Amino acid sequence: MQPLGNHGAMSAPSAAVAAYYRDAPSPQRETLLAMRERILKIVPTATEVMKYAMPTFVVDGTPVCGVMAHTKHVGYYPFSGSTLAALPEITAKYGGTKSALHVPIDKPLPLTVIRTLIRARQRE
């Protein structure tokens, strides 16, 4: 497992967040950690906390996204009911629900897709 150290101005994750990643099954763990690294490249000052039982990235007090391991996919949650609806090209490719993308367990979202999702959420 890759280390969960500092990224930019962000401090190391809390014990609860680190435990979540540590305890996630493989290959979901590797996918979660790759997505975490990409999210922190986009919002390096995000605070990573547990919300709704998932690691959540908060910027200026607003959750911009969360990630969660599931048996058959990794969920990406924009913490908004309208973000995914505004990006049909992404939801068509990955599938999911009104509030979550279903990412393949062994194929993390590309940096460009995460950037699009986070920027859309931040514009709301």
C-alpha positions, 0 to 999 in steps of 0.5 A, a space after each residue: 500500500 502506498 503511504 498516506 503522507 502529506 500532499 501539498 499543504 494537506 496534512 496526513 489523513 486522520 486515523 479513521 480515514 487511514 484505517 478506511 483505506 488500509 481495511 479496504 479489500 484489494 483491488 478496491 484499495 489500490 483504486 481508492 488510493 490512486 483516485 485519492 492521489 489524483 483528487 489531491 493533485 486537483 485540490 491539494 489543500 482539501 481536508 480529508 474527513 470521514 462523512 457518510 462512512 467514506 473518505 470525503 474531501 472538503 475544501 473551504 468547508 464544502 465537501 467536493 467529493 468522496 470515495 467508497 469501496 463496494 463489492 463490485 465497484 468503487 463509488 465516486 460521490 460528488 456530494 451534489 444531486 446535480 453535478 452528475 446530471 450536468 455531465 451526461 458524457 461521464 455518467 454514460 461511460 461509468 454508470 451509477 446513480 443520481 448521486 454516485 459514479 460506479 467506477 470499475 474496482 480496478 480502473 481508477 477515474 482518470 485525472 481529467 475526469 476527476 478534474 471535470 467532476 470537481 470543477 463542476 462541483 465547485 461551480 455549484 
